[in-house]
């Protein structure tokens, strides 16, 4: 039963939206959400700020480029 709870859904890059949340990027790259925010501040993974709260979104192309799967335009 515990193993069923711990099972995670595998992420498919084709199924991801064009703009990803901090959590989605962290799950794809298997790092902490705080690491994603730090990378954004350092320019390694630029963030797009949306709405009045300033929520971060990341372009899927930038994440794929970071993984070495696609050329950055």
Biopython code that builds the backbone (N, CA, C, O; Angstrom):
import numpy as np
from Bio.PDB.StructureBuilder import StructureBuilder

atoms = [
    (1, "UNK", "N", (0.813, -1.184, 0.000)),
    (1, "UNK", "CA", (0.000, 0.000, 0.000)),
    (1, "UNK", "C", (0.863, 1.257, 0.000)),
    (1, "UNK", "O", (0.564, 2.202, -0.730)),
    (2, "UNK", "N", (1.909, 1.289, 0.790)),
    (2, "UNK", "CA", (2.788, 2.444, 0.848)),
    (2, "UNK", "C", (3.475, 2.668, -0.495)),
    (2, "UNK", "O", (3.675, 3.810, -0.909)),
    (3, "UNK", "N", (3.834, 1.587, -1.172)),
    (3, "UNK", "CA", (4.483, 1.733, -2.471)),
    (3, "UNK", "C", (3.535, 2.349, -3.497)),
    (3, "UNK", "O", (3.980, 3.051, -4.405)),
    (4, "UNK", "N", (2.244, 2.094, -3.362)),
    (4, "UNK", "CA", (1.268, 2.676, -4.274)),
    (4, "UNK", "C", (1.170, 4.186, -4.068)),
    (4, "UNK", "O", (0.987, 4.929, -5.032)),
    (5, "UNK", "N", (1.289, 4.639, -2.839)),
    (5, "UNK", "CA", (1.221, 6.059, -2.531)),
    (5, "UNK", "C", (2.455, 6.774, -3.067)),
    (5, "UNK", "O", (2.359, 7.902, -3.549)),
    (6, "UNK", "N", (3.600, 6.129, -2.986)),
    (6, "UNK", "CA", (4.846, 6.754, -3.395)),
    (6, "UNK", "C", (5.058, 6.751, -4.902)),
    (6, "UNK", "O", (5.955, 7.434, -5.396)),
    (7, "UNK", "N", (4.251, 5.994, -5.643)),
    (7, "UNK", "CA", (4.414, 5.953, -7.096)),
    (7, "UNK", "C", (4.135, 7.331, -7.672)),
    (7, "UNK", "O", (3.116, 7.955, -7.376)),
    (8, "UNK", "N", (5.069, 7.793, -8.504)),
    (8, "UNK", "CA", (4.901, 9.093, -9.134)),
    (8, "UNK", "C", (4.552, 8.899, -10.598)),
    (8, "UNK", "O", (5.002, 7.957, -11.249)),
    (9, "UNK", "N", (3.742, 9.813, -11.094)),
    (9, "UNK", "CA", (3.389, 9.797, -12.503)),
    (9, "UNK", "C", (4.603, 10.256, -13.298)),
    (9, "UNK", "O", (5.212, 11.277, -12.978)),
    (10, "UNK", "N", (4.951, 9.504, -14.328)),
    (10, "UNK", "CA", (6.090, 9.886, -15.165)),
    (10, "UNK", "C", (5.720, 11.092, -16.007)),
    (10, "UNK", "O", (4.637, 11.154, -16.588)),
    (11, "UNK", "N", (6.633, 12.047, -16.064)),
    (11, "UNK", "CA", (6.407, 13.247, -16.850)),
    (11, "UNK", "C", (6.792, 12.991, -18.302)),
    (11, "UNK", "O", (7.847, 12.424, -18.586)),
    (12, "UNK", "N", (5.941, 13.410, -19.198)),
    (12, "UNK", "CA", (6.231, 13.331, -20.627)),
    (12, "UNK", "C", (6.400, 14.754, -21.128)),
    (12, "UNK", "O", (5.508, 15.586, -20.966)),
    (13, "UNK", "N", (7.550, 15.033, -21.740)),
    (13, "UNK", "CA", (7.838, 16.388, -22.182)),
    (13, "UNK", "C", (6.834, 16.877, -23.218)),
    (13, "UNK", "O", (6.510, 18.064, -23.249)),
    (14, "UNK", "N", (6.341, 15.986, -24.060)),
    (14, "UNK", "CA", (5.377, 16.381, -25.087)),
    (14, "UNK", "C", (4.051, 16.832, -24.469)),
    (14, "UNK", "O", (3.336, 17.640, -25.061)),
    (15, "UNK", "N", (3.724, 16.320, -23.293)),
    (15, "UNK", "CA", (2.458, 16.658, -22.635)),
    (15, "UNK", "C", (2.520, 17.951, -21.825)),
    (15, "UNK", "O", (1.488, 18.441, -21.366)),
    (16, "UNK", "N", (3.702, 18.499, -21.648)),
    (16, "UNK", "CA", (3.843, 19.706, -20.835)),
    (16, "UNK", "C", (3.375, 20.937, -21.597)),
    (16, "UNK", "O", (3.526, 21.001, -22.817)),
    (17, "UNK", "N", (2.807, 21.921, -20.893)),
    (17, "UNK", "CA", (2.391, 23.160, -21.553)),
    (17, "UNK", "C", (3.608, 23.993, -21.972)),
    (17, "UNK", "O", (4.733, 23.703, -21.565)),
    (18, "UNK", "N", (3.376, 25.020, -22.783)),
    (18, "UNK", "CA", (4.467, 25.879, -23.252)),
    (18, "UNK", "C", (5.092, 26.693, -22.130)),
    (18, "UNK", "O", (6.287, 26.986, -22.162)),
    (19, "UNK", "N", (4.283, 27.062, -21.133)),
    (19, "UNK", "CA", (4.790, 27.776, -19.964)),
    (19, "UNK", "C", (4.640, 26.881, -18.738)),
    (19, "UNK", "O", (3.550, 26.391, -18.445)),
    (20, "UNK", "N", (5.736, 26.676, -18.032)),
    (20, "UNK", "CA", (5.763, 25.756, -16.895)),
    (20, "UNK", "C", (5.878, 26.513, -15.581)),
    (20, "UNK", "O", (6.495, 27.577, -15.519)),
    (21, "UNK", "N", (5.287, 25.963, -14.539)),
    (21, "UNK", "CA", (5.409, 26.527, -13.197)),
    (21, "UNK", "C", (6.755, 26.130, -12.596)),
    (21, "UNK", "O", (7.465, 25.280, -13.133)),
    (22, "UNK", "N", (7.084, 26.754, -11.487)),
    (22, "UNK", "CA", (8.322, 26.418, -10.774)),
    (22, "UNK", "C", (8.321, 24.930, -10.411)),
    (22, "UNK", "O", (9.327, 24.245, -10.596)),
    (23, "UNK", "N", (7.205, 24.436, -9.899)),
    (23, "UNK", "CA", (7.100, 23.034, -9.482)),
    (23, "UNK", "C", (7.266, 22.084, -10.672)),
    (23, "UNK", "O", (7.949, 21.066, -10.558)),
    (24, "UNK", "N", (6.655, 22.404, -11.799)),
    (24, "UNK", "CA", (6.764, 21.548, -12.981)),
    (24, "UNK", "C", (8.205, 21.470, -13.478)),
    (24, "UNK", "O", (8.692, 20.393, -13.823)),
    (25, "UNK", "N", (8.883, 22.615, -13.512)),
    (25, "UNK", "CA", (10.283, 22.633, -13.951)),
    (25, "UNK", "C", (11.148, 21.850, -12.969)),
    (25, "UNK", "O", (12.016, 21.079, -13.380)),
    (26, "UNK", "N", (10.916, 22.043, -11.680)),
    (26, "UNK", "CA", (11.680, 21.323, -10.663)),
    (26, "UNK", "C", (11.479, 19.812, -10.806)),
    (26, "UNK", "O", (12.430, 19.045, -10.655)),
    (27, "UNK", "N", (10.261, 19.385, -11.094)),
    (27, "UNK", "CA", (9.993, 17.957, -11.271)),
    (27, "UNK", "C", (10.699, 17.409, -12.509)),
    (27, "UNK", "O", (11.251, 16.309, -12.472)),
    (28, "UNK", "N", (10.684, 18.166, -13.599)),
    (28, "UNK", "CA", (11.342, 17.717, -14.833)),
    (28, "UNK", "C", (12.842, 17.599, -14.630)),
    (28, "UNK", "O", (13.458, 16.618, -15.049)),
    (29, "UNK", "N", (13.430, 18.605, -13.983)),
    (29, "UNK", "CA", (14.885, 18.636, -13.800)),
    (29, "UNK", "C", (15.351, 17.896, -12.551)),
    (29, "UNK", "O", (16.548, 17.721, -12.328)),
    (30, "UNK", "N", (14.386, 17.466, -11.741)),
    (30, "UNK", "CA", (14.677, 16.736, -10.497)),
    (30, "UNK", "C", (15.575, 17.520, -9.545)),
    (30, "UNK", "O", (16.565, 17.019, -9.014)),
    (31, "UNK", "N", (15.175, 18.781, -9.358)),
    (31, "UNK", "CA", (15.855, 19.648, -8.398)),
    (31, "UNK", "C", (14.794, 20.327, -7.536)),
    (31, "UNK", "O", (13.597, 20.178, -7.783)),
    (32, "UNK", "N", (15.225, 21.052, -6.551)),
    (32, "UNK", "CA", (14.325, 21.774, -5.657)),
    (32, "UNK", "C", (13.720, 22.990, -6.364)),
    (32, "UNK", "O", (14.369, 23.592, -7.219)),
    (33, "UNK", "N", (12.490, 23.351, -6.016)),
    (33, "UNK", "CA", (11.924, 24.592, -6.558)),
    (33, "UNK", "C", (12.778, 25.819, -6.216)),
    (33, "UNK", "O", (12.848, 26.764, -7.002)),
    (34, "UNK", "N", (13.415, 25.807, -5.069)),
    (34, "UNK", "CA", (14.301, 26.910, -4.695)),
    (34, "UNK", "C", (15.482, 27.015, -5.668)),
    (34, "UNK", "O", (15.915, 28.120, -5.995)),
    (35, "UNK", "N", (15.996, 25.891, -6.125)),
    (35, "UNK", "CA", (17.078, 25.886, -7.106)),
    (35, "UNK", "C", (16.617, 26.544, -8.397)),
    (35, "UNK", "O", (17.364, 27.314, -9.001)),
    (36, "UNK", "N", (15.398, 26.252, -8.823)),
    (36, "UNK", "CA", (14.853, 26.859, -10.043)),
    (36, "UNK", "C", (14.784, 28.372, -9.884)),
    (36, "UNK", "O", (15.147, 29.103, -10.805)),
    (37, "UNK", "N", (14.327, 28.848, -8.742)),
    (37, "UNK", "CA", (14.247, 30.287, -8.501)),
    (37, "UNK", "C", (15.634, 30.925, -8.503)),
    (37, "UNK", "O", (15.813, 32.024, -9.028)),
    (38, "UNK", "N", (16.605, 30.244, -7.922)),
    (38, "UNK", "CA", (17.985, 30.756, -7.902)),
    (38, "UNK", "C", (18.547, 30.837, -9.314)),
    (38, "UNK", "O", (19.195, 31.821, -9.672)),
    (39, "UNK", "N", (18.300, 29.801, -10.118)),
    (39, "UNK", "CA", (18.769, 29.803, -11.502)),
    (39, "UNK", "C", (18.158, 30.966, -12.271)),
    (39, "UNK", "O", (18.815, 31.562, -13.125)),
    (40, "UNK", "N", (16.903, 31.292, -11.970)),
    (40, "UNK", "CA", (16.249, 32.425, -12.613)),
    (40, "UNK", "C", (16.928, 33.739, -12.255)),
    (40, "UNK", "O", (17.131, 34.593, -13.119)),
    (41, "UNK", "N", (17.275, 33.901, -10.996)),
    (41, "UNK", "CA", (17.955, 35.125, -10.549)),
    (41, "UNK", "C", (19.330, 35.269, -11.182)),
    (41, "UNK", "O", (19.778, 36.383, -11.453)),
    (42, "UNK", "N", (20.001, 34.149, -11.419)),
    (42, "UNK", "CA", (21.353, 34.167, -12.003)),
    (42, "UNK", "C", (21.333, 34.202, -13.527)),
    (42, "UNK", "O", (22.382, 34.333, -14.158)),
    (43, "UNK", "N", (20.146, 34.087, -14.122)),
    (43, "UNK", "CA", (20.050, 34.130, -15.577)),
    (43, "UNK", "C", (20.233, 32.800, -16.269)),
    (43, "UNK", "O", (20.203, 32.734, -17.497)),
    (44, "UNK", "N", (20.421, 31.748, -15.514)),
    (44, "UNK", "CA", (20.596, 30.422, -16.108)),
    (44, "UNK", "C", (19.299, 29.908, -16.717)),
    (44, "UNK", "O", (19.316, 29.207, -17.729)),
    (45, "UNK", "N", (18.182, 30.254, -16.103)),
    (45, "UNK", "CA", (16.868, 29.851, -16.579)),
    (45, "UNK", "C", (15.920, 31.043, -16.387)),
    (45, "UNK", "O", (15.302, 31.186, -15.331)),
    (46, "UNK", "N", (15.810, 31.890, -17.406)),
    (46, "UNK", "CA", (15.020, 33.110, -17.246)),
    (46, "UNK", "C", (13.541, 32.834, -17.009)),
    (46, "UNK", "O", (12.949, 31.946, -17.622)),
    (47, "UNK", "N", (12.962, 33.616, -16.104)),
    (47, "UNK", "CA", (11.554, 33.460, -15.743)),
    (47, "UNK", "C", (10.724, 34.559, -16.387)),
    (47, "UNK", "O", (11.205, 35.665, -16.636)),
    (48, "UNK", "N", (9.479, 34.229, -16.648)),
    (48, "UNK", "CA", (8.489, 35.199, -17.099)),
    (48, "UNK", "C", (7.593, 35.449, -15.899)),
    (48, "UNK", "O", (7.079, 34.507, -15.296)),
    (49, "UNK", "N", (7.403, 36.710, -15.550)),
    (49, "UNK", "CA", (6.554, 37.044, -14.407)),
    (49, "UNK", "C", (5.141, 37.311, -14.913)),
    (49, "UNK", "O", (4.944, 38.070, -15.862)),
    (50, "UNK", "N", (4.160, 36.679, -14.269)),
    (50, "UNK", "CA", (2.771, 36.871, -14.664)),
    (50, "UNK", "C", (1.963, 37.388, -13.476)),
    (50, "UNK", "O", (2.390, 37.253, -12.329)),
    (51, "UNK", "N", (0.851, 37.953, -13.733)),
    (51, "UNK", "CA", (-0.142, 38.479, -12.781)),
    (51, "UNK", "C", (0.447, 39.453, -11.760)),
    (51, "UNK", "O", (1.651, 39.712, -11.756)),
    (52, "UNK", "N", (-0.404, 39.979, -10.911)),
    (52, "UNK", "CA", (0.016, 40.993, -9.937)),
    (52, "UNK", "C", (0.894, 40.423, -8.828)),
    (52, "UNK", "O", (1.638, 41.161, -8.182)),
    (53, "UNK", "N", (0.810, 39.105, -8.605)),
    (53, "UNK", "CA", (1.649, 38.476, -7.569)),
    (53, "UNK", "C", (3.067, 38.238, -8.055)),
    (53, "UNK", "O", (3.975, 38.023, -7.252)),
    (54, "UNK", "N", (3.259, 38.275, -9.369)),
    (54, "UNK", "CA", (4.593, 38.051, -9.909)),
    (54, "UNK", "C", (4.980, 36.583, -9.967)),
    (54, "UNK", "O", (6.159, 36.247, -9.863)),
    (55, "UNK", "N", (3.992, 35.703, -10.134)),
    (55, "UNK", "CA", (4.285, 34.273, -10.249)),
    (55, "UNK", "C", (5.232, 34.023, -11.416)),
    (55, "UNK", "O", (5.169, 34.707, -12.438)),
    (56, "UNK", "N", (6.104, 33.043, -11.256)),
    (56, "UNK", "CA", (7.086, 32.725, -12.285)),
    (56, "UNK", "C", (6.561, 31.633, -13.212)),
    (56, "UNK", "O", (5.908, 30.683, -12.780)),
    (57, "UNK", "N", (6.864, 31.795, -14.494)),
    (57, "UNK", "CA", (6.627, 30.748, -15.487)),
    (57, "UNK", "C", (7.888, 30.648, -16.326)),
    (57, "UNK", "O", (8.613, 31.627, -16.507)),
    (58, "UNK", "N", (8.134, 29.459, -16.829)),
    (58, "UNK", "CA", (9.342, 29.202, -17.606)),
    (58, "UNK", "C", (8.956, 28.597, -18.944)),
    (58, "UNK", "O", (8.083, 27.732, -19.018)),
    (59, "UNK", "N", (9.610, 29.056, -19.999)),
    (59, "UNK", "CA", (9.334, 28.522, -21.334)),
    (59, "UNK", "C", (9.851, 27.088, -21.424)),
    (59, "UNK", "O", (10.952, 26.773, -20.973)),
    (60, "UNK", "N", (9.031, 26.236, -22.016)),
    (60, "UNK", "CA", (9.419, 24.835, -22.175)),
    (60, "UNK", "C", (10.707, 24.728, -23.001)),
    (60, "UNK", "O", (11.557, 23.881, -22.724)),
    (61, "UNK", "N", (10.846, 25.584, -24.005)),
    (61, "UNK", "CA", (12.044, 25.557, -24.851)),
    (61, "UNK", "C", (13.314, 25.821, -24.039)),
    (61, "UNK", "O", (14.356, 25.214, -24.289)),
    (62, "UNK", "N", (13.219, 26.737, -23.059)),
    (62, "UNK", "CA", (14.381, 27.050, -22.222)),
    (62, "UNK", "C", (14.748, 25.866, -21.334)),
    (62, "UNK", "O", (15.927, 25.599, -21.100)),
    (63, "UNK", "N", (13.736, 25.161, -20.844)),
    (63, "UNK", "CA", (13.989, 23.979, -20.009)),
    (63, "UNK", "C", (14.620, 22.873, -20.856)),
    (63, "UNK", "O", (15.563, 22.214, -20.419)),
    (64, "UNK", "N", (14.098, 22.672, -22.066)),
    (64, "UNK", "CA", (14.663, 21.658, -22.960)),
    (64, "UNK", "C", (16.099, 22.008, -23.340)),
    (64, "UNK", "O", (16.948, 21.123, -23.441)),
    (65, "UNK", "N", (16.374, 23.302, -23.552)),
    (65, "UNK", "CA", (17.733, 23.732, -23.871)),
    (65, "UNK", "C", (18.669, 23.419, -22.710)),
    (65, "UNK", "O", (19.800, 22.979, -22.915)),
    (66, "UNK", "N", (18.192, 23.648, -21.496)),
    (66, "UNK", "CA", (18.992, 23.366, -20.308)),
    (66, "UNK", "C", (19.306, 21.872, -20.213)),
    (66, "UNK", "O", (20.372, 21.484, -19.735)),
    (67, "UNK", "N", (18.374, 21.043, -20.670)),
    (67, "UNK", "CA", (18.592, 19.601, -20.688)),
    (67, "UNK", "C", (19.455, 19.154, -21.861)),
    (67, "UNK", "O", (19.878, 17.999, -21.919)),
    (68, "UNK", "N", (19.718, 20.068, -22.796)),
    (68, "UNK", "CA", (20.512, 19.724, -23.973)),
    (68, "UNK", "C", (19.704, 18.976, -25.023)),
    (68, "UNK", "O", (20.262, 18.239, -25.836)),
    (69, "UNK", "N", (18.401, 19.164, -25.004)),
    (69, "UNK", "CA", (17.537, 18.428, -25.928)),
    (69, "UNK", "C", (17.106, 19.255, -27.129)),
    (69, "UNK", "O", (16.544, 18.712, -28.080)),
    (70, "UNK", "N", (17.357, 20.546, -27.103)),
    (70, "UNK", "CA", (16.889, 21.412, -28.179)),
    (70, "UNK", "C", (17.713, 22.684, -28.173)),
    (70, "UNK", "O", (18.110, 23.176, -27.117)),
    (71, "UNK", "N", (17.967, 23.214, -29.367)),
    (71, "UNK", "CA", (18.732, 24.455, -29.461)),
    (71, "UNK", "C", (17.881, 25.632, -29.015)),
    (71, "UNK", "O", (16.694, 25.709, -29.334)),
    (72, "UNK", "N", (18.493, 26.547, -28.276)),
    (72, "UNK", "CA", (17.793, 27.748, -27.820)),
    (72, "UNK", "C", (17.774, 28.758, -28.947)),
    (72, "UNK", "O", (18.794, 28.994, -29.596)),
    (73, "UNK", "N", (16.612, 29.357, -29.184)),
    (73, "UNK", "CA", (16.494, 30.322, -30.285)),
    (73, "UNK", "C", (16.723, 31.729, -29.810)),
    (73, "UNK", "O", (16.661, 32.667, -30.605)),
]
sb = StructureBuilder()
sb.init_structure("model")
sb.init_model(0)
sb.init_chain("A")
sb.init_seg("    ")
for serial, (resi, resn, name, xyz) in enumerate(atoms, 1):
    if name == "N":
        sb.init_residue(resn, " ", resi, " ")
    sb.init_atom(name, np.array(xyz, "f"), 0.0, 1.0, " ", f" {name:<3s}", serial, name[0])
structure = sb.get_structure()
